[in-house]
């Protein structure tokens, strides 16, 4: 299979259907070590669908290039960050945004809602810590980033490099080096 056929597109909202499409392709492409190119232009989406994608990304052996083309907001930004280290990119005009987790549990029973909210909060805190440890080269930066993501933390590609979300700008030279 040639490299052009090892592309995955996360364009639009990350939900159950998107995660199914991405995970199916990651599993299909895991049969050899050829690079996988994941192009991202997304406003984010469900935390559980996003972490299902990330879990699969961490299980397979090929390098996963994550390339933001437009925007990577919320969960899309987190998925970008979990590409293979050294192979996380953004085009020069793109932007990225991270924020703290939002829990939206649609349960009517108040008691059940309280129990689920407590569990989900603890779980999302663990996942946020995992993200922060991946982001921060220096553990001293973790409190700084925690403070920044309390609200929407917008980044241009240069900021995203500074905060270890991406590694480089995806430009014509980079494209030709890896895809040409």
Secondary structure by P-SEA (a helix, b strand, c coil): cccccccccccccccaaaaaaaaaaaaaacccccbbbbbbbcccccaaaaaaaaaaaaacccbbbbbbcccccaaaaaaaaacccccbbbcccbbbbbbcbbbbbbcccaaaaaaaaaaaaaaaaaaaaaaaaaacccccaaaaaaaaacccccccaaaaaaaccccccccaaaaaaccc
